[in-house]
Amino acid sequence: MQNRFLSCLQANYHNFLILLLFIAGLVSSSYQEALVTPGI
């Protein structure tokens, strides 16, 4: 069970990394917009 989980994790690591970078980009962009327009 553990080995199957690890192999699945290694197979999906690349997609997970891309998803993490995408979410980080969205959060940082929305955070910058909040800093630029503090009225909202």
C-alpha positions as CSV (number, residue, x, y, z in Angstrom):
1,M,0.0,0.0,0.0
2,Q,2.8,2.4,0.9
3,N,4.8,1.6,-2.2
4,R,1.8,2.1,-4.4
5,F,1.1,5.5,-2.8
6,L,4.8,6.5,-3.2
7,S,4.8,5.5,-6.9
8,C,1.6,7.4,-7.5
9,L,3.0,10.4,-5.8
10,Q,6.1,10.3,-7.9
11,A,4.0,10.0,-11.1
12,N,1.8,13.0,-10.1
13,Y,4.6,15.1,-8.6
14,H,5.1,17.1,-11.8
15,N,1.4,17.9,-12.2
16,F,1.2,18.8,-8.5
17,L,4.2,21.1,-8.8
18,I,2.5,22.9,-11.8
19,L,-0.8,23.2,-9.9
20,L,1.1,24.6,-6.8
21,L,2.9,27.2,-8.9
22,F,-0.4,28.1,-10.6
23,I,-2.2,28.6,-7.3
24,A,0.8,30.6,-5.9
25,G,0.6,32.9,-9.0
26,L,-3.1,33.5,-8.5
27,V,-2.7,34.3,-4.8
28,S,0.3,36.6,-5.4
29,S,-1.5,38.5,-8.3
30,S,-4.7,38.9,-6.3
31,Y,-2.6,40.0,-3.3
32,Q,-0.8,42.6,-5.4
33,E,-4.2,43.9,-6.7
34,A,-5.4,44.2,-3.1
35,L,-2.3,46.2,-2.3
36,V,-2.8,48.5,-5.3
37,T,-6.5,49.1,-4.6
38,P,-6.9,49.2,-0.8
39,G,-10.4,50.6,-1.1
40,I,-11.9,47.2,-1.9
